Amino acid sequence: MICGGTGIVPMFQLSQQIISNYNDKTALSLIYATKTLEEMAFVEDLAKYDAKGKLNFYPVIENIDIKNWKFGSGFINEEMIESLMPVPNGKFN
């Protein structure tokens, strides 16, 4: 999944549904972009799902001024998509 701003709402709902179903083994990846960290919705839940290995979550902030920020900055780009999203066969590059 790739989304920005308020586009996170349906992606978050989908993620919750899949993650809450114990029998669903769907692998989830999400690149989520906003202008500022404060605009990022559901970030605590998404980070928690990532820490539990249920979601590969990668936030991208356009205007980030946090030292040692290890995620994306600026805009979602082809390099991020190629390195973070699975290819059609379900495997990562």
N, C-alpha and C positions, 0 to 999 in steps of 0.2 A: 504494500500500500504506500502511496505517496500522496501527501496532502499538505495544504497550507491554511493557516488561519482557522476560520470556522469550519472548514472542511474536515476537521478532526472529529466532529460529532458523529457522523455515520461510521467512520473508521473505528472510533472508540467503542461504539455500540456493538459493531461486528466483533471486535476483539474480545469484549466482555462475554459475548455469547459463546464464542469458540472456547475461550479459556475456562468458562464456568462449566462446560460440558466435559466431564472427566474422560469420556470415551472418544472425544474428538482429538485426533493427533495432528491436526493441521498446523503446519509451521507458519509463523507469522513474522513478517518484517515490515517495519514502518519507518519511513523518512518523513518527518513532520517539521515544516518551516513556519516561522513567524518573524515579525519585525523585531520584537523585543522578548526577553525572557518572561516578562510580566504578562505578555499576551498569550503565552503558551498554556493552554487548558489541559487538564488531566495529567500534568507532567509527573506528579507524585505517583499516581497509579501506573502510568506507563513505565516509569523507572522501576517500580516494584515488580511489574510483570517481566521486565527485562532481567532484573537481578535473579528472578526465579527461573530464568531460562524459558519462559513461555512466549516471549516476544523479543525480536531483535529490533530495538528502538534506537533511532538515531535522530536527535534533534538538530535543527539547523536554525540559527538565529542571524538575522540580517545585521542587526546592530548590537554586537556583543562586545563588552569591554571587561570581561572577567578574565583575570590572569589564569593561565593554565587551563583554559577551556579546551577540552579534548574532543569536542564534537564539531559539527559543521558551522561555518560562518558564511555570510553572504547569501547566496541563492543556491537552491538545489541545482546540481550540474550533472553532466553525463558521467563524470568520474565517480561521483558518489553513487549514482544509480548502478553503474557497472560493478563497483566493489562491494556494495551493500545488499543488493537485491539478488534473489536467486535467478538463474537462467531458466529457460523453459523446461529443462529436464528435471528441475527441482533442486539442483545443486548450485552452490555458490561458485563464482569465478575463482 
